[in-house]
Amino acid sequence: MTDGHEDDRGVVIGVDLPGSKPAAPVRSLGVRAISGAMWITIEMVSVQGLSLVVFSILAHLLNPKDFGYVAISFTFIYSLKSLTIDQIVTPMMRKLKATHEEWTTAFWISFALGIGCALILCGISFLADRLFHADGLGRVIRPMSLILIALSLSRTQEAWLMRNFQMRVLAIRSVIGMLIGAVAGVGAALLGLGVWSLVIQQCVGSFSGLAMLWLITPWRPGLRVSLATTREILVYLRAISGNAALGVLNQNADTALVALIFGPVAVGIYSIGKRLKLALQMVATGPVNGVAMPALSESQDNTARLQRVFLTATRLVFTCCAPIFLGAAAVASPIIVLLFGARWAGASGVFAWLSVGALCSLAFDYFGAVLLLHNRPAWLTALTAIQTGLSIILFALMHIFGPRIIAAPFVLPYIVTVPFCAVLALRLINLRVRQWLRAVTPPVFAALVMVAGIFWLSAALPEMSIIERLAVLCGAGGLLYAATMAVVARDTLASTVNIIRHRRLKPG
């Protein structure tokens, strides 16, 4: 393997990775980051846009119970994935330069765990009907367990591509896989296959994406496995296991609790609001989150540079995301009715609460990445435990008020956990809390002004169609946000526009 070096312009030259095609000269971190962000944006917008179209079509053809069955299945699938498969590649992602043998070791461990998780899920399926009081749920879970194998065969190559800023390959693969799955799912629904159309959509999409990934990715696993790397991965898994378990519980407790107490129909309603929130979150935060860890990893040995990268990314993401999340919460009801129909109107409260929570989650996850980067997983474990415990307690107290505010217990705990996480993370990179507040306060304030304007305008508007109402509210809200930012943070607005226009991330 040929080691690379940086020239006087910060360009890395001469990096050859075993098992892959010889690498072309690598551009500077800022250029690679913004290029990666562009491709992640293309991927997120394309995949999530197509997904919402398909979801909307299927919502008009199927009933909430069908969606509830699949939502419960995915709760198990992604819980097992997060506990095992996702964690394997993290040590490789954190390294400045992992070898081919190290990546190969991660691949084979992931594959073995994927098979094991699929077998575990098959075993759980025989208990699911009784546990959730849902006849036929086990029959849905069993074929869905195959998705875990597809995910295990994809995860290492996805991580390798992300670590090497090859986001274009991931974008192409995701779009094609989603398209194939969408055609299969909608076709099955039109044939009257009911819940099986959702199963077909997910399975076909997962394996199509896997096939595309292997066709267009230059990296291939070898057969030589490193015992030292295996021990390193196992040690990391043991260290992170508590936090990973709490993270899974925190992410999936909402669906599990709704399923256990209210049943699959309520889960179907809840899943619509949550699915729309996730689509919005992935589109809004994907470009930054997809390059944040690689950018922070490459800056970790230079404190001053790390501070600049962190604050620049923070300004950018909050300037873009605060109006999106808070604005979506303000127009939740017409969005739900427009996309899914009047019978899904109950999901509007879920979507509104979760959209607000998405902004809080963004801050929490970003600070959490800093804690992990500085080898403080125990701190993140404690904060996640507090978040999860408060959510469960609040759910027990608040579920009696009905499903409209059923998402509130999973959002309100951020009031406690985000400030604690901020203080701990900022101390590690020698930043003051007021420096971070100066970065996020202007866009959040402008977004709140925008929300107030939307509520006032919504009450004042005459009768009109949902599309017309949304167009007026979104247009007026966007103008009000931009105008407020121009008054309270003209420099922040200008720098954000400059980054987008010139496609270059300039820390500082």
C-alpha positions as CSV (number, residue, x, y, z in Angstrom):
1,M,0.0,0.0,0.0
2,T,1.2,3.5,-0.9
3,D,0.8,6.1,1.8
4,G,-0.5,9.4,0.8
5,H,0.9,12.8,1.8
6,E,-0.4,16.4,1.7
7,D,1.1,19.0,-0.6
8,D,1.4,22.6,0.4
9,R,-2.2,23.2,-0.7
10,G,-3.6,20.5,1.6
11,V,-4.3,18.0,-1.2
12,V,-3.6,14.4,-0.4
13,I,-1.6,12.7,-3.1
14,G,-0.8,9.1,-3.9
15,V,-3.2,7.0,-1.8
16,D,-3.6,3.4,-3.1
17,L,-6.0,1.2,-1.1
18,P,-5.5,-2.6,-1.5
19,G,-8.6,-4.3,-2.8
20,S,-9.8,-1.2,-4.6
21,K,-9.0,0.7,-7.7
22,P,-6.0,3.1,-7.4
23,A,-7.3,6.3,-6.0
24,A,-7.1,9.5,-7.8
25,P,-5.5,12.5,-6.1
26,V,-7.8,13.4,-3.2
27,R,-9.0,17.0,-2.8
28,S,-8.8,19.0,0.4
29,L,-11.2,18.3,3.3
30,G,-13.4,21.3,2.6
31,V,-13.8,20.5,-1.1
32,R,-14.4,16.8,-0.4
33,A,-16.9,17.6,2.3
34,I,-19.0,19.9,0.2
35,S,-18.9,17.6,-2.8
36,G,-20.0,14.7,-0.5
37,A,-22.8,16.9,0.9
38,M,-24.1,17.6,-2.6
39,W,-24.3,14.0,-3.4
40,I,-25.9,13.2,-0.1
41,T,-28.4,15.9,-0.8
42,I,-29.2,14.4,-4.2
43,E,-29.6,11.0,-2.6
44,M,-31.8,12.1,0.2
45,V,-34.0,14.3,-1.9
46,S,-34.4,11.6,-4.6
47,V,-34.9,8.7,-2.2
48,Q,-37.1,10.4,0.3
49,G,-39.1,12.1,-2.4
50,L,-39.8,8.8,-4.2
51,S,-40.4,7.1,-0.9
52,L,-43.0,9.7,0.1
53,V,-44.8,9.3,-3.2
54,V,-44.9,5.6,-2.8
55,F,-45.9,5.9,0.8
56,S,-48.7,8.2,-0.2
57,I,-50.0,5.8,-2.9
58,L,-49.9,2.8,-0.6
59,A,-51.6,4.8,2.2
60,H,-54.6,5.3,-0.1
61,L,-54.6,1.6,-1.0
62,L,-53.9,-0.1,2.3
63,N,-55.2,0.3,5.9
64,P,-53.4,1.5,9.1
65,K,-53.2,-2.1,10.4
66,D,-51.0,-3.1,7.4
67,F,-48.6,-0.3,8.1
68,G,-48.7,-1.1,11.8
69,Y,-47.5,-4.7,11.1
70,V,-44.6,-3.5,9.0
71,A,-43.7,-0.8,11.5
72,I,-43.5,-3.3,14.3
73,S,-41.3,-5.6,12.1
74,F,-38.9,-2.7,11.4
75,T,-38.7,-2.0,15.1
76,F,-37.1,-5.4,15.6
77,I,-35.0,-5.2,12.4
78,Y,-33.4,-1.9,13.1
79,S,-33.0,-2.6,16.7
80,L,-30.9,-5.7,15.9
81,K,-29.1,-3.8,13.2
82,S,-28.2,-0.9,15.5
83,L,-27.0,-3.2,18.2
84,T,-24.7,-5.3,16.0
85,I,-24.2,-4.6,12.3
86,D,-23.9,-0.8,12.6
87,Q,-21.4,-0.9,15.4
88,I,-18.9,-3.1,13.6
89,V,-17.6,-0.5,11.1
90,T,-17.3,2.4,13.7
91,P,-13.7,1.6,14.6
92,M,-12.8,1.7,10.9
93,M,-14.6,5.0,10.4
94,R,-12.8,6.6,13.3
95,K,-9.3,5.7,12.0
96,L,-7.4,8.2,9.8
97,K,-6.4,5.3,7.5
98,A,-7.8,1.7,7.9
99,T,-6.1,-1.1,6.0
100,H,-7.8,-3.4,3.5
101,E,-7.4,-6.3,6.0
102,E,-9.2,-4.3,8.7
103,W,-12.1,-3.5,6.4
104,T,-12.3,-7.1,5.3
105,T,-12.4,-8.3,8.9
106,A,-15.3,-5.9,9.6
107,F,-17.1,-7.2,6.6
108,W,-17.0,-10.9,7.6
109,I,-18.0,-10.1,11.2
110,S,-20.9,-8.0,9.9
111,F,-22.1,-10.8,7.7
112,A,-21.9,-13.4,10.4
113,L,-23.9,-11.1,12.8
114,G,-26.5,-10.5,10.0
115,I,-27.2,-14.2,9.7
116,G,-27.4,-14.5,13.4
117,C,-29.8,-11.6,13.8
118,A,-32.1,-13.0,11.0
119,L,-32.3,-16.3,12.9
120,I,-33.1,-14.4,16.2
121,L,-35.8,-12.4,14.5
122,C,-37.4,-15.6,13.1
123,G,-37.5,-17.0,16.6
124,I,-39.2,-13.8,17.9
125,S,-41.8,-14.0,15.1
126,F,-43.4,-17.1,16.8
127,L,-44.1,-15.0,19.9
128,A,-45.1,-11.7,18.2
129,D,-48.8,-12.5,17.7
130,R,-49.4,-13.1,21.4
131,L,-47.1,-10.3,22.5
132,F,-48.8,-7.5,20.4
133,H,-52.3,-9.1,20.2
134,A,-52.0,-9.0,16.4
135,D,-52.9,-12.2,14.5
136,G,-50.7,-12.7,11.5
137,L,-47.8,-10.5,12.7
138,G,-45.4,-13.4,12.9
139,R,-46.1,-14.4,9.3
140,V,-45.1,-10.8,8.3
141,I,-41.9,-10.7,10.4
142,R,-40.4,-14.0,9.1
143,P,-39.8,-12.9,5.4
144,M,-38.8,-9.4,6.6
145,S,-36.0,-11.0,8.6
146,L,-34.1,-11.5,5.3
147,I,-33.6,-7.8,5.2
148,L,-31.0,-8.1,8.0
149,I,-28.8,-10.3,5.7
150,A,-29.0,-7.7,3.0
151,L,-28.1,-4.9,5.5
152,S,-25.1,-6.9,6.8
153,L,-23.7,-7.4,3.3
154,S,-24.0,-3.7,2.6
155,R,-22.8,-2.0,5.7
156,T,-19.1,-2.3,5.4
157,Q,-19.0,-1.1,1.8
158,E,-21.3,1.8,2.7
159,A,-19.0,2.8,5.5
160,W,-15.9,2.5,3.2
161,L,-17.5,4.7,0.6
162,M,-18.5,7.3,3.2
163,R,-15.1,7.3,4.8
164,N,-13.6,7.9,1.4
165,F,-16.2,10.6,0.5
166,Q,-17.5,8.6,-2.4
167,M,-21.1,9.7,-1.9
168,R,-22.0,9.6,-5.6
169,V,-21.9,5.8,-5.6
170,L,-24.2,5.6,-2.5
171,A,-26.6,8.1,-4.1
172,I,-26.9,6.0,-7.4
173,R,-27.4,2.8,-5.5
174,S,-30.0,4.2,-3.1
175,V,-32.1,5.7,-5.9
176,I,-32.1,2.6,-8.1
177,G,-32.9,0.3,-5.2
178,M,-35.7,2.5,-4.0
179,L,-37.2,2.7,-7.5
180,I,-37.2,-1.1,-8.0
181,G,-38.7,-1.7,-4.6
182,A,-41.4,1.0,-5.2
183,V,-42.5,-0.5,-8.5
184,A,-42.7,-4.0,-6.9
185,G,-44.7,-2.7,-3.9
186,V,-47.2,-0.5,-5.7
187,G,-47.7,-3.3,-8.3
188,A,-48.4,-5.8,-5.5
189,A,-50.9,-3.3,-3.8
190,L,-52.8,-2.8,-7.0
191,L,-53.1,-6.6,-7.3
192,G,-54.8,-6.6,-3.9
193,L,-52.0,-8.3,-1.9
194,G,-52.6,-6.0,1.2
195,V,-49.8,-6.1,3.8
196,W,-47.7,-8.4,1.6
197,S,-47.2,-5.5,-0.9
198,L,-45.3,-3.6,1.9
199,V,-43.2,-6.8,2.6
200,I,-42.5,-7.1,-1.1
201,Q,-41.5,-3.5,-1.4
202,Q,-39.1,-3.6,1.5
203,C,-37.4,-6.9,0.6
204,V,-37.1,-6.2,-3.1
205,G,-35.8,-2.7,-2.4
206,S,-33.2,-4.0,0.1
207,F,-31.8,-6.7,-2.2
208,S,-31.9,-4.5,-5.3
209,G,-29.8,-1.9,-3.4
210,L,-27.4,-4.6,-2.3
211,A,-26.9,-5.8,-5.9
212,M,-26.3,-2.3,-7.1
213,L,-23.8,-1.6,-4.3
214,W,-21.7,-4.6,-5.3
215,L,-21.9,-3.8,-8.9
216,I,-20.7,-0.2,-8.7
217,T,-18.4,-0.2,-5.6
218,P,-14.6,-0.6,-6.3
219,W,-13.8,-2.1,-2.9
220,R,-14.1,-5.9,-2.4
221,P,-13.5,-7.9,0.8
222,G,-10.7,-10.4,0.8
223,L,-10.4,-13.7,2.7
224,R,-7.7,-12.7,5.1
225,V,-9.1,-11.8,8.5
226,S,-7.0,-10.0,11.2
227,L,-7.2,-11.4,14.7
228,A,-5.9,-8.1,16.1
229,T,-8.7,-6.2,14.3
230,T,-11.3,-8.8,15.5
231,R,-10.2,-8.2,19.1
232,E,-10.3,-4.4,18.5
233,I,-13.8,-4.6,17.2
234,L,-15.0,-6.9,20.0
235,V,-13.4,-4.6,22.6
236,Y,-15.2,-1.6,21.0
237,L,-18.5,-3.6,20.9
238,R,-18.2,-4.3,24.6
239,A,-17.4,-0.7,25.4
240,I,-20.3,0.7,23.3
241,S,-22.9,-2.1,24.0
242,G,-24.6,-0.2,26.9
243,N,-24.9,3.0,24.9
244,A,-26.0,1.1,21.8
245,A,-28.7,-0.7,23.7
246,L,-29.9,2.5,25.2
247,G,-29.8,4.2,21.8
248,V,-31.9,1.4,20.3
249,L,-34.4,1.7,23.2
250,N,-34.5,5.4,22.9
251,Q,-35.1,5.3,19.1
252,N,-37.6,2.5,19.1
253,A,-39.4,2.8,22.5
254,D,-42.0,5.0,21.0
255,T,-43.2,2.5,18.4
256,A,-42.9,-0.4,20.8
257,L,-44.9,1.3,23.6
258,V,-47.6,2.5,21.2
259,A,-47.8,-1.1,19.8
260,L,-48.0,-2.7,23.2
261,I,-50.7,-0.3,24.6
262,F,-52.7,0.9,21.6
263,G,-52.2,-2.0,19.1
264,P,-51.2,-2.2,15.4
265,V,-53.8,0.3,14.1
266,A,-52.5,3.0,16.3
267,V,-49.0,2.1,15.3
268,G,-50.0,2.5,11.7
269,I,-51.2,6.0,12.4
270,Y,-48.1,6.8,14.4
271,S,-45.8,5.3,11.7
272,I,-47.2,7.7,9.1
273,G,-46.2,10.8,11.3
274,K,-42.9,9.3,12.2
275,R,-42.1,8.2,8.6
276,L,-42.8,11.7,7.3
277,K,-40.6,13.2,10.0
278,L,-37.8,10.8,9.2
279,A,-38.0,11.7,5.5
280,L,-37.9,15.4,6.4
281,Q,-35.0,14.8,8.8
282,M,-32.9,12.8,6.4
283,V,-33.3,15.4,3.6
284,A,-32.6,18.3,5.9
285,T,-29.7,16.9,8.0
286,G,-28.3,14.2,5.7
287,P,-25.8,16.5,3.9
288,V,-24.2,17.6,7.1
289,N,-24.5,14.4,9.1
290,G,-23.1,12.4,6.2
291,V,-19.8,14.3,6.2
292,A,-19.6,15.5,9.8
293,M,-17.9,12.5,11.3
294,P,-15.3,12.2,8.5
295,A,-14.6,15.9,8.6
296,L,-14.3,15.9,12.4
297,S,-12.2,12.8,12.3
298,E,-9.7,14.4,10.0
299,S,-9.6,17.5,12.2
300,Q,-9.3,15.8,15.5
301,D,-5.5,16.3,15.8
302,N,-5.8,20.1,15.4
303,T,-7.9,21.7,18.1
304,A,-8.2,25.1,16.4
305,R,-9.2,23.5,13.1
306,L,-11.7,21.2,14.9
307,Q,-13.3,24.2,16.6
308,R,-13.7,26.0,13.3
309,V,-15.2,23.0,11.5
310,F,-17.6,22.4,14.4
311,L,-18.9,26.0,14.5
312,T,-19.1,26.4,10.8
313,A,-21.1,23.2,10.4
314,T,-23.3,24.2,13.3
315,R,-24.2,27.5,11.8
316,L,-24.9,25.9,8.4
317,V,-27.1,23.1,9.7
318,F,-29.2,25.2,12.0
319,T,-29.6,28.0,9.5
320,C,-31.0,25.4,7.1
321,C,-32.8,23.0,9.5
322,A,-34.5,25.3,12.1
323,P,-37.0,26.8,9.6
324,I,-37.6,23.4,8.0
325,F,-38.4,21.5,11.2
326,L,-40.3,24.2,13.0
327,G,-42.1,25.3,9.9
328,A,-43.2,21.7,9.2
329,A,-44.6,21.5,12.7
330,A,-46.6,24.6,12.0
331,V,-48.3,23.2,8.9
332,A,-48.5,19.6,10.0
333,S,-52.2,19.1,9.6
334,P,-52.6,20.2,5.9
335,I,-49.4,18.3,5.0
336,I,-50.7,15.0,6.4
337,V,-54.1,15.4,4.8
338,L,-52.7,16.4,1.4
339,L,-50.2,13.5,1.3
340,F,-52.1,10.6,2.8
341,G,-55.8,11.6,3.0
342,A,-58.3,12.7,5.6
343,R,-58.4,9.3,7.4
344,W,-54.8,9.8,8.4
345,A,-55.4,13.2,10.0
346,G,-54.6,11.8,13.4
347,A,-51.0,11.6,12.4
348,S,-50.7,15.4,12.2
349,G,-50.1,15.7,16.0
350,V,-47.4,13.1,15.9
351,F,-45.7,14.7,13.0
352,A,-45.8,18.2,14.6
353,W,-44.2,17.0,17.9
354,L,-41.6,14.8,16.2
355,S,-40.6,17.6,13.8
356,V,-39.8,19.8,16.8
357,G,-38.0,16.9,18.4
358,A,-35.9,16.4,15.2
359,L,-34.2,19.8,15.8
360,C,-33.4,18.8,19.4
361,S,-32.2,15.4,18.2
362,L,-29.9,17.1,15.7
363,A,-28.1,19.0,18.4
364,F,-28.0,16.0,20.7
365,D,-26.5,13.7,18.1
366,Y,-24.0,16.2,16.9
367,F,-22.7,16.7,20.5
368,G,-22.8,12.9,20.9
369,A,-20.5,12.5,17.9
370,V,-17.9,14.8,19.6
371,L,-18.1,12.6,22.8
372,L,-17.5,9.5,20.8
373,L,-14.7,11.1,18.9
374,H,-13.0,11.9,22.1
375,N,-13.5,8.4,23.5
376,R,-16.2,9.3,26.0
377,P,-18.9,6.7,25.3
378,A,-19.8,6.4,29.0
379,W,-20.9,10.1,29.0
380,L,-23.1,9.5,26.1
381,T,-24.5,6.3,27.6
382,A,-25.5,8.2,30.8
383,L,-27.2,11.0,28.8
384,T,-29.0,8.4,26.6
385,A,-30.2,6.6,29.7
386,I,-31.6,9.8,31.1
387,Q,-33.3,10.5,27.8
388,T,-34.8,7.1,27.6
389,G,-35.9,6.9,31.2
390,L,-37.6,10.3,31.1
391,S,-39.4,9.3,27.8
392,I,-40.8,6.1,29.3
393,I,-41.9,7.9,32.5
394,L,-43.6,10.7,30.6
395,F,-45.3,8.2,28.3
396,A,-46.7,6.3,31.3
397,L,-48.1,9.6,32.6
398,M,-49.3,11.1,29.3
399,H,-50.7,8.3,27.2
400,I,-54.1,8.6,28.8
401,F,-54.6,11.9,26.9
402,G,-54.8,10.0,23.6
403,P,-52.8,9.6,20.5
404,R,-52.7,13.3,19.4
405,I,-49.9,14.1,21.9
406,I,-48.6,10.6,22.2
407,A,-45.3,11.8,20.7
408,A,-44.7,14.5,23.3
409,P,-43.1,12.2,25.8
410,F,-40.3,11.4,23.3
411,V,-39.5,15.1,22.7
412,L,-39.8,16.8,26.0
413,P,-36.8,15.1,27.6
414,Y,-34.5,16.9,25.2
415,I,-35.1,20.0,27.4
416,V,-32.9,18.2,30.0
417,T,-30.4,16.2,27.9
418,V,-29.3,18.6,25.2
419,P,-27.9,21.3,27.6
420,F,-25.9,18.6,29.5
421,C,-24.6,17.1,26.3
422,A,-23.6,20.5,25.0
423,V,-21.6,21.4,28.1
424,L,-19.7,18.1,28.1
425,A,-18.9,18.2,24.3
426,L,-17.9,21.8,24.1
427,R,-15.5,21.4,27.0
428,L,-13.7,18.6,25.1
429,I,-13.0,20.9,22.1
430,N,-12.4,24.0,24.3
431,L,-15.4,26.0,23.2
432,R,-17.6,28.1,25.4
433,V,-21.3,27.5,25.5
434,R,-21.9,31.1,24.5
435,Q,-19.9,30.5,21.3
436,W,-22.3,27.7,20.3
437,L,-25.3,29.8,21.3
438,R,-24.1,32.6,19.1
439,A,-24.1,30.2,16.2
440,V,-27.6,28.7,16.8
441,T,-29.6,31.5,18.4
442,P,-30.2,33.7,15.3
443,P,-31.7,30.9,13.1
444,V,-33.8,29.5,15.9
445,F,-35.1,32.9,16.8
446,A,-35.9,33.7,13.1
447,A,-37.6,30.3,12.8
448,L,-39.8,31.0,15.8
449,V,-40.8,34.4,14.3
450,M,-41.7,32.5,11.1
451,V,-43.9,30.0,13.0
452,A,-45.8,32.8,14.8
453,G,-46.4,34.5,11.4
454,I,-47.6,31.2,9.9
455,F,-50.1,30.7,12.7
456,W,-51.4,34.2,12.4
457,L,-51.7,34.0,8.6
458,S,-53.4,30.6,8.8
459,A,-56.1,32.0,11.0
460,A,-56.6,35.0,8.7
461,L,-56.7,33.2,5.4
462,P,-60.1,32.7,3.6
463,E,-61.3,29.3,2.6
464,M,-59.1,27.7,-0.1
465,S,-57.8,24.3,-1.2
466,I,-55.1,22.5,0.9
467,I,-52.5,23.0,-1.9
468,E,-53.2,26.7,-2.1
469,R,-53.1,27.1,1.7
470,L,-49.8,25.3,1.9
471,A,-48.3,27.3,-0.9
472,V,-49.2,30.6,0.7
473,L,-48.1,29.5,4.2
474,C,-44.8,28.1,3.1
475,G,-44.0,31.0,0.8
476,A,-44.8,33.6,3.3
477,G,-43.0,31.7,6.1
478,G,-39.9,31.4,3.9
479,L,-39.9,35.1,3.2
480,L,-40.4,36.0,6.8
481,Y,-37.6,33.7,7.9
482,A,-35.2,35.2,5.4
483,A,-36.2,38.8,6.3
484,T,-35.7,38.1,10.0
485,M,-32.3,36.5,9.4
486,A,-31.3,39.5,7.3
487,V,-32.0,41.7,10.3
488,V,-30.6,39.6,13.2
489,A,-27.8,37.7,11.5
490,R,-27.0,39.1,8.1
491,D,-23.4,37.6,8.2
492,T,-24.7,34.1,9.0
493,L,-27.2,34.2,6.2
494,A,-24.6,35.5,3.7
495,S,-22.0,32.9,4.7
496,T,-24.6,30.1,4.3
497,V,-25.6,31.4,0.8
498,N,-21.9,31.7,0.0
499,I,-21.2,28.1,1.0
500,I,-24.1,26.8,-1.2
501,R,-23.1,29.0,-4.1
502,H,-19.4,28.3,-4.2
503,R,-19.7,24.7,-3.0
504,R,-16.8,25.1,-0.6
505,L,-16.8,24.7,3.2
506,K,-14.7,27.3,4.8
507,P,-14.3,26.7,8.5
508,G,-14.4,29.7,10.7
